[in-house]
Amino acid sequence: MSKKVRSVRVPKELETLNLSGVIHECENYLRDLESATLLKQQGNREAAEALIKTRQSDLGKRVGLLVWEARVQFGKSKGD
């Protein structure tokens, strides 16, 4: 069951956040979850767990980078 969001308060620092990039990273993560599920079904549990563990840390780094880039852009625009 999906929930509709009526309003979102975004800090000024994140107004330039690349939302398409965040969604793209989430799509990649979902694809890797599906791959891990297939690996687990085929009996390769260790490979599935390794894939998920690696992808989770990678997702965090990539989304963190997007947030950091938005913050840097905010700092540049504020300085002008």
N, C-alpha and C positions, 0 to 999 in steps of 0.2 A: 504494500500500500504506500503510495507516494504522497507526500505532503506538499502543498503549494505554499510558497513563501510569498507573503504579501508585501513585506518591506524588509530591507536589509540596511543596516547602518554600517557604512564603510568609513573607516578612519581616513582622514585627508591623505595620510601617507600612502594609502593603497588605492587611491583613485585611478592611478595609471597601471594597476595590476593587469597583466595579460591573462584575462580569464579564459580565453581560447587555449592558451598554453597549459593552464591548470587542468582544463577539461581533457585536453589531449593526453596529458600525463596520466590522468585517471583512466582513460580508455586503454592506454598501454598496460596499466596495472591490471585492469579487468581481463585483458587478453592473457596476461601471464597467469592470472588465477585459474583461468580455464585450462591453460597448458598444465599447470600444477595438478589440477583435478584429473586430467587424463593420465599424467604420470603416476599418480597415486592409484588410479583404477588399474593400471597396467602392472602394479606391484612394485613400483620404484618409489617408495615412500621417502627415502633419503634425498633423492633428486628433487622431489616435489617440495620438501621442506626447505632445501637449500635455495631453490628458485624463489620461493615466497620470501624467505629471510633477506635474500639479496635485493629483491625488487622492492621490498618495504623500505629498506634503507636508501635505495636509489630514489624512490618516489619522494621521500622526505627531503633529500638533498636537492632534487630538481624543483620541488615546490618552494622550498626555502630560498633557492636562488631567484625564482620569479618574484617572491616577496621582497628580497633584498634589492633586486633591480628596480622595483617600484619605489622603494624607499629612497634609493639613490636619485632616481628621477625627480622625486618630490623635493629632495634637498637641492638639486640643481635649479628647479623652477622657483623655489623659495628664495634662493640666493640672488636671482635676477631682479 
